[in-house]
Amino acid sequence: MRLQLPSIAAVVTTGLCLSAAPAAAGTQYPHSVRVQKTFFAPKGATTAVFDCETRSFTLADGLPCYGPKAIRSAYGLAGLIKAGFTGAGQTIVIVDAFGSPTALKDLKDFDAAFGLNDPPSFVVQTMPGTPAFDPLDPNHVSWAEEVSLDVQWSHAVAPRANIVLVVSKSNSDEDMLAAVNFALDKKLGDIISMSFGESETFLSDAAGKAMVQAWEKAFRKARNRNITLLASSGDEGASNVADEFGDIFGFRNISYPASSPNVTAVGGTTLQFGLNGHADPAGKYIGETVWNDAPFGLVAASGGGVSTMFERPDYQRHLGKDIRNTLNGARGIPDVAFVGDLIGGVVVKLGFFSPADPNNSNGFFIFGGTSVGAPSWAGIVADINQLANRQLGFLNDRIYRLGRNGIKDDDRARRTRVSLFHDITVGDNTVVGFDPGFNEVTVNGFPAGPDFDLSTGWGTPNLGALMDLIDDLCRDGGDR
């Protein structure tokens, strides 16, 4: 069920809807949040396509937002793409439920707005039994929004990668897993993005544990085939949605499949990229904090915490003592992060709303949520796969090694350690909301800190560091 939140801070909540399918055992729901509509910038604007791209970080003139140019620059992707590492030859698989009748047209409109070329190939594989799209069904609409976000932002990050959208016939665990297995069995792609999840709490009984075993069998199959798996970590901070009304559990819990040790979990940040106190596509990276919109009265923050289902994987055994103590032998998420805040979200084109519904007219919208991160990281992996001329496959062993050690420059005169992550050290993912019994609850989150933490993992991509080393190698006569 979609939630129209009360207008606590009008500039934030105008048009805000959580894209959540009914939360229940055995049901996956999308981790995206549609915030509000945005419009083309005035004629003569030299840097922005949309008016929100140059707004103040103080919210004095509305919500700021980011398009592909700003995000590419913020995370060092501009250099990769300029050098020709665009995901060419790679295929990103996006798994979502119900689909969208305008996915291709919305992608083309997004590309036209931002001056991007269409991907070499965009294919939709719809699972048998998928119902016709109903623009008046909130569940269908929430997943169609997810489709647009996933498709457009995986493409924005890896513009020459092929995209395959696999549409599950429903958002039940069984049907979503069937879609993942279809992608694996048909060998549809090299990277699978899953911008959805459900609380581990819903999977704690015998039936839930059996379902998890089935998911894990598929994930091990992907890992053995050198396929990268990415999942968003959730949008309710240290808790998760507990019912169809958007209430949360009053205790710490994390989202599955992000909690799987075989998956790379992506959390969310608040990004500031711009100039002189405002967003600007021609600006610079200013900094990031943990995404948490609690100050605006919203239960909207980076998902993260400690699993109750999985033991600590080997790649997390070398973390700092304090984190290891918090994990107490269990798996912790997220592994990495990406921009996810509603304030400073990304632009997405939607074109499937019913003409009879004047409140949801088609157009470009600002989106937040950890669903921004999963497809964007899928694009990053596609770019780096092309650069490496091989499939990276399972990421976490490499991520944790790089997080600890960075990339070591072999130049003996310098012996530098270069980090491929922006380390997020400010904020936490504490949330305040209501549980299903109408009790106000505070679920204490996990603070950010140096290196790995349970709000943003190792942080967001800093791929400009990678390009700097590549440039050094090229100048010194080495090859890529």
matplotlib code that plots the C-alpha trace (Angstrom):
import matplotlib.pyplot as plt

x = [0.0, 1.3, 1.5, 0.7, 2.7, 1.4, 2.8, 5.3, 7.7, 5.8, 9.0, 9.9, 6.6, 4.8, 4.1, 6.0, 4.9, 6.7, 6.8, 6.0, 4.0, 2.0, 4.4, 3.7, 5.5, 6.7, 6.3, 9.1, 8.6, 10.5, 13.0, 12.3, 10.6, 9.0, 9.3, 7.9, 7.7, 10.4, 10.3, 12.7, 15.0, 14.4, 15.6, 19.2, 20.3, 23.9, 24.3, 20.9, 18.3, 15.8, 15.1, 15.9, 19.5, 20.6, 18.5, 20.0, 21.0, 19.0, 15.8, 15.0, 13.7, 12.6, 14.3, 17.6, 18.2, 20.9, 21.0, 23.6, 26.2, 26.4, 26.3, 29.0, 31.2, 30.5, 31.6, 34.4, 32.4, 32.9, 36.6, 35.8, 33.1, 35.3, 38.0, 35.6, 34.7, 30.9, 29.9, 30.2, 29.8, 28.2, 24.5, 22.7, 19.7, 17.1, 14.5, 11.2, 7.6, 4.6, 6.6, 5.8, 4.1, 6.2, 9.6, 11.2, 9.5, 10.4, 14.0, 14.1, 12.6, 15.2, 17.9, 16.6, 16.3, 19.9, 21.5, 22.3, 22.3, 19.9, 21.5, 22.6, 19.9, 16.9, 14.9, 11.9, 11.3, 7.9, 7.2, 4.2, 1.1, 2.0, -1.2, -1.9, -0.7, -3.3, -2.5, -5.1, -3.5, -1.0, 1.1, 1.5, 2.3, 4.9, 6.7, 6.4, 8.1, 10.8, 11.3, 11.8, 14.3, 16.3, 16.4, 17.2, 19.9, 21.7, 21.9, 23.0, 26.0, 26.8, 25.5, 26.7, 25.7, 22.8, 19.8, 17.4, 14.4, 12.9, 9.3, 8.0, 4.3, 3.9, 6.0, 5.8, 9.0, 8.3, 7.6, 10.5, 12.9, 11.5, 12.4, 16.0, 16.3, 15.0, 17.7, 20.3, 19.1, 18.8, 22.2, 20.7, 23.4, 26.6, 25.1, 21.8, 20.2, 17.5, 16.0, 13.6, 13.5, 11.5, 12.4, 14.2, 11.5, 9.0, 11.4, 12.0, 9.5, 9.9, 8.3, 10.4, 13.6, 12.8, 12.3, 15.6, 17.3, 15.8, 17.0, 20.4, 20.6, 20.0, 22.6, 25.2, 24.5, 25.1, 28.3, 29.6, 28.8, 30.7, 27.6, 27.5, 24.4, 23.4, 20.5, 19.3, 19.5, 16.1, 14.7, 13.6, 17.0, 17.6, 14.1, 11.8, 8.1, 6.0, 2.5, 0.6, 0.1, 3.8, 4.3, 7.7, 8.9, 9.9, 13.2, 16.4, 16.0, 17.4, 16.2, 16.6, 18.0, 20.5, 21.5, 22.5, 26.3, 26.3, 24.9, 26.4, 24.1, 23.9, 22.9, 22.1, 23.7, 22.9, 25.1, 26.1, 27.5, 27.5, 28.8, 28.3, 25.7, 23.6, 23.5, 25.1, 25.9, 29.1, 30.0, 32.2, 31.9, 31.4, 30.7, 28.2, 26.5, 24.3, 20.9, 18.4, 15.4, 14.2, 14.7, 11.8, 9.6, 10.0, 10.8, 13.3, 17.0, 19.7, 18.9, 21.6, 22.3, 23.0, 21.5, 19.6, 19.8, 23.4, 26.7, 29.5, 31.1, 34.9, 35.2, 34.0, 36.3, 39.0, 36.8, 37.7, 37.2, 34.2, 32.3, 33.2, 31.8, 28.6, 28.2, 28.8, 29.5, 26.7, 26.5, 26.3, 25.0, 25.3, 28.6, 28.7, 26.5, 25.2, 23.1, 19.7, 18.3, 14.9, 16.6, 19.0, 17.5, 17.8, 15.6, 13.4, 10.9, 7.5, 4.9, 2.5, 0.0, -3.7, -4.8, -7.8, -5.7, -4.8, -2.8, -0.3, 0.3, 3.2, 6.5, 9.9, 10.2, 12.8, 13.4, 15.3, 15.8, 18.4, 16.9, 19.0, 22.1, 21.6, 21.1, 23.7, 26.3, 25.2, 26.3, 29.6, 30.3, 29.5, 32.0, 34.7, 34.1, 34.8, 37.9, 39.2, 38.2, 36.6, 33.7, 34.3, 31.6, 31.1, 32.2, 32.4, 35.8, 37.3, 35.3, 36.5, 40.1, 40.0, 38.3, 41.1, 44.0, 42.9, 44.9, 48.6, 50.5, 53.7, 55.6, 58.3, 58.8, 55.3, 54.0, 50.5, 47.4, 44.4, 40.9, 38.2, 35.5, 34.3, 34.3, 31.1, 31.8, 28.8, 25.3, 23.4, 20.3, 18.1, 14.4, 11.3, 7.9, 4.8, 4.6, 1.5, 0.0, 0.1, 2.9, 5.5, 8.9, 12.5, 14.7, 18.3, 20.5, 24.2, 26.6, 28.9, 32.6, 36.0, 36.2, 33.3, 30.1, 26.5, 24.9, 26.9, 29.3, 32.7, 31.1, 30.3, 32.4, 35.4, 36.4, 38.3, 41.1, 41.1, 41.3, 44.2, 46.2, 45.3, 46.5, 49.8, 50.3, 49.6, 52.0, 54.6, 54.2, 52.2, 49.0, 45.5]
y = [0.0, 3.5, 6.0, 9.7, 11.1, 14.0, 17.4, 17.8, 19.9, 20.9, 21.4, 17.8, 16.0, 17.6, 14.7, 12.2, 8.6, 5.5, 2.9, 0.0, -3.1, -4.5, -5.8, -9.4, -12.7, -13.9, -10.6, -8.4, -4.7, -2.0, 0.2, 3.4, 6.7, 9.1, 12.6, 15.2, 16.4, 18.5, 20.7, 21.7, 24.6, 28.0, 28.6, 29.9, 27.8, 26.7, 23.8, 22.4, 20.4, 20.6, 23.4, 21.2, 20.6, 24.0, 24.5, 25.5, 22.8, 24.9, 23.9, 27.6, 27.2, 23.5, 20.2, 19.9, 16.9, 15.3, 14.2, 11.9, 14.6, 15.4, 11.8, 10.7, 13.6, 13.0, 9.4, 9.5, 7.9, 10.8, 9.9, 6.2, 7.0, 9.6, 7.0, 4.7, 2.4, 2.6, -1.0, -2.0, -5.7, -6.2, -7.0, -5.8, -7.8, -6.0, -8.0, -6.3, -7.3, -6.5, -4.3, -1.1, -0.6, 2.6, 1.3, 1.8, 5.1, 6.5, 5.5, 7.2, 10.3, 10.3, 9.9, 12.7, 15.1, 14.5, 14.1, 10.4, 7.7, 4.8, 1.5, -0.9, -3.3, -3.1, -6.4, -7.1, -10.7, -11.1, -14.2, -16.3, -15.3, -11.7, -9.7, -6.7, -3.5, -1.6, 2.1, 2.2, -0.6, 0.9, -2.2, -2.2, 1.5, 1.2, -1.5, 0.4, 3.3, 0.9, -0.3, 3.3, 4.1, 0.9, 1.0, 4.7, 4.8, 1.6, 3.1, 6.5, 4.9, 2.3, 3.9, 1.2, -1.8, -3.9, -4.1, -7.0, -6.4, -9.6, -9.0, -11.3, -12.1, -11.0, -9.7, -12.9, -14.6, -17.6, -15.5, -13.1, -16.1, -17.7, -14.5, -14.6, -18.3, -17.6, -15.0, -17.5, -20.5, -18.5, -16.8, -13.4, -11.3, -10.6, -8.5, -8.8, -5.8, -6.4, -3.2, -4.9, -6.7, -7.8, -7.9, -11.0, -11.1, -12.3, -15.2, -16.5, -19.4, -22.8, -21.7, -18.5, -20.4, -22.9, -19.9, -18.4, -21.7, -21.6, -18.1, -19.0, -21.9, -19.5, -17.0, -19.7, -20.7, -17.1, -16.9, -20.1, -18.6, -15.4, -13.3, -10.2, -9.8, -6.5, -5.6, -2.4, -2.5, -0.9, 2.5, 2.4, 2.7, 0.1, -1.3, -2.3, -2.0, -4.3, -4.0, -2.5, 0.8, 1.6, 0.9, -0.4, -3.0, -1.6, -3.4, -3.7, -5.8, -5.9, -6.6, -9.8, -10.5, -7.7, -9.7, -12.7, -13.3, -14.0, -10.5, -7.0, -4.8, -1.1, 1.5, 5.2, 8.6, 12.3, 13.8, 17.4, 18.1, 21.6, 25.2, 27.9, 26.2, 24.9, 21.9, 22.4, 19.8, 21.7, 21.8, 19.6, 16.9, 18.5, 15.6, 12.9, 11.8, 8.9, 9.3, 9.9, 12.1, 11.8, 15.5, 16.0, 13.6, 10.8, 7.2, 7.3, 6.3, 4.0, 0.3, -1.4, -3.6, -7.1, -10.3, -12.8, -15.4, -15.5, -16.0, -13.6, -14.3, -14.7, -11.3, -9.6, -11.3, -8.6, -5.7, -3.5, -4.7, -2.5, -3.6, -7.3, -6.9, -5.4, -8.2, -10.8, -13.5, -12.4, -10.9, -7.1, -4.8, -2.7, -3.4, -0.2, 2.9, 5.4, 8.5, 7.7, 10.7, 12.2, 15.6, 15.5, 12.5, 11.6, 12.5, 9.7, 9.8, 8.2, 7.9, 5.2, 7.1, 7.1, 10.2, 10.1, 10.7, 14.4, 14.0, 11.6, 13.2, 11.9, 13.6, 13.8, 13.2, 13.3, 9.8, 8.6, 5.3, 2.6, 1.5, 4.2, 2.4, -1.2, -0.4, 2.3, -0.1, -2.6, 0.0, 0.6, -3.1, -3.2, -0.3, -2.0, -5.4, -3.8, -2.1, -5.3, -7.3, -10.0, -10.5, -9.4, -11.8, -11.9, -8.5, -8.7, -10.4, -7.6, -4.8, -5.7, -6.1, -2.8, -1.2, -2.3, -1.7, 0.5, 0.4, 0.5, 2.6, 0.7, 3.9, 3.5, 7.2, 7.6, 4.3, 5.8, 4.0, 5.2, 4.5, 3.6, 4.7, 7.9, 7.1, 8.3, 9.2, 11.4, 10.3, 7.2, 5.3, 5.7, 5.9, 7.0, 5.8, 3.8, 0.1, -2.0, -1.4, 2.4, 2.8, 5.4, 3.6, 4.6, 2.0, 3.0, 2.7, 2.4, 5.4, 6.0, 6.1, 5.6, 2.7, 0.1, 0.9, -0.5, 2.5, 2.9, 0.0, 1.0, 4.1, 5.4, 4.9, 7.1, 5.9, 9.0, 7.5, 4.5, 6.8, 8.7, 5.5, 4.4, 7.8, 7.4, 4.0, 5.3, 8.2, 5.8, 3.5, 0.8, -0.7, -0.8]
z = [0.0, -0.9, 1.9, 1.6, 4.6, 6.6, 5.7, 8.6, 6.5, 3.4, 1.3, 1.9, 2.0, -0.9, -3.3, -1.1, -1.4, -0.1, -2.9, -0.6, -1.5, 1.4, 4.0, 4.9, 5.3, 1.9, 0.2, -1.2, -1.5, -3.5, -1.7, -3.6, -2.5, -5.0, -3.5, -5.8, -9.4, -11.0, -14.1, -16.8, -15.9, -17.4, -20.9, -20.9, -17.9, -18.5, -16.1, -15.2, -17.1, -14.3, -11.8, -8.8, -10.0, -8.8, -5.6, -2.2, 0.3, 2.9, 1.1, 0.8, -2.8, -2.7, -2.8, -4.6, -6.9, -9.1, -12.7, -14.3, -14.8, -11.1, -9.9, -12.4, -11.2, -7.5, -7.6, -10.1, -12.9, -15.3, -15.8, -16.4, -18.9, -20.7, -21.0, -22.7, -19.8, -20.3, -19.6, -23.2, -23.7, -20.3, -19.5, -16.4, -15.3, -13.3, -11.4, -10.5, -10.1, -12.4, -14.7, -16.5, -19.8, -20.5, -19.3, -22.7, -23.5, -20.1, -20.6, -24.0, -22.5, -19.7, -22.3, -24.4, -21.4, -20.3, -23.7, -23.4, -26.1, -25.6, -24.5, -27.2, -26.1, -23.8, -23.5, -21.2, -20.2, -18.6, -16.6, -17.5, -15.6, -15.0, -14.9, -17.1, -15.6, -13.6, -13.1, -10.3, -8.3, -5.8, -5.8, -9.5, -9.5, -6.8, -8.8, -12.1, -10.3, -9.2, -12.8, -14.1, -11.4, -11.9, -15.6, -16.0, -13.3, -14.2, -17.7, -16.5, -14.8, -17.6, -20.8, -23.2, -21.1, -22.3, -20.0, -19.4, -17.3, -15.8, -14.7, -11.9, -12.0, -8.4, -5.5, -3.5, -2.6, -4.7, -7.8, -7.3, -6.8, -10.0, -11.9, -10.5, -11.4, -14.9, -15.3, -14.1, -16.1, -19.3, -18.7, -19.3, -17.9, -15.8, -13.0, -11.2, -9.4, -6.8, -5.4, -3.0, 0.3, 3.4, 7.0, 8.2, 10.9, 8.3, 7.4, 10.9, 11.0, 9.3, 6.0, 5.9, 6.6, 3.8, 1.5, 2.5, 1.7, -1.8, -2.3, -1.1, -3.5, -6.4, -5.0, -4.7, -8.3, -9.3, -7.3, -8.9, -12.3, -11.6, -11.6, -9.4, -7.1, -5.6, -3.3, -1.6, 2.2, 3.0, 3.7, 7.4, 9.0, 11.7, 11.3, 8.5, 7.4, 9.5, 7.9, 4.9, 6.7, 6.8, 10.5, 11.6, 13.9, 17.3, 17.4, 15.2, 12.1, 8.6, 5.1, 3.0, 0.4, 1.3, 4.4, 2.4, 2.6, -1.1, -2.0, -1.9, 0.1, -0.8, 1.8, 1.4, 2.0, 1.9, -0.8, -1.2, -4.7, -6.0, -5.5, -2.9, -0.9, -3.7, -6.0, -9.4, -12.1, -12.8, -9.1, -7.0, -4.3, -0.9, 1.3, 2.5, 5.7, 6.6, 4.9, 7.7, 7.3, 11.0, 11.5, 9.1, 10.9, 8.3, 8.8, 6.0, 6.5, 5.3, 6.1, 8.1, 11.1, 12.2, 10.8, 12.9, 10.2, 9.0, 10.6, 10.1, 6.7, 6.3, 4.6, 7.7, 10.2, 9.8, 10.7, 13.7, 17.2, 18.0, 14.9, 15.5, 19.0, 17.6, 15.0, 17.7, 15.1, 12.7, 9.2, 9.1, 6.3, 4.2, 2.5, 0.5, -0.1, -2.7, -2.6, -1.2, 0.5, -0.5, -0.1, -2.9, -4.7, -8.4, -11.3, -12.8, -15.7, -15.1, -17.9, -16.9, -14.7, -15.7, -17.5, -15.3, -12.2, -12.1, -8.8, -10.4, -13.8, -15.8, -15.8, -14.1, -10.4, -7.6, -6.1, -3.1, -1.3, -1.3, -4.6, -6.2, -5.1, -6.2, -10.0, -9.9, -8.4, -11.0, -13.6, -11.8, -11.9, -15.6, -16.2, -14.2, -15.8, -19.1, -17.7, -16.2, -19.3, -17.1, -14.8, -11.2, -10.0, -6.2, -5.0, -1.2, -0.9, -3.0, -1.4, 2.1, 1.0, -0.8, 2.2, 4.5, 2.2, -0.6, -3.9, -3.3, -5.8, -6.9, -7.4, -4.7, -4.4, -3.1, -1.8, -1.5, -0.4, -2.4, -1.2, -3.7, -1.2, 0.2, 3.9, 5.6, 9.2, 10.2, 11.2, 12.1, 11.0, 14.1, 13.2, 15.1, 14.0, 15.1, 15.4, 14.4, 17.8, 17.3, 19.8, 19.1, 19.0, 18.6, 17.0, 17.9, 14.8, 14.2, 14.0, 11.1, 11.8, 10.1, 7.7, 7.9, 9.7, 9.9, 8.3, 5.0, 4.9, 3.4, 1.9, -1.6, -4.7, -5.2, -8.7, -9.5, -7.5, -9.8, -12.9, -11.3, -11.0, -14.5, -15.8, -13.9, -15.4, -18.9, -18.5, -17.2, -20.2, -18.5, -19.9, -18.6]

ax = plt.figure().add_subplot(projection="3d")
ax.plot(x, y, z, "-o")
ax.set_aspect("equal")
plt.show()
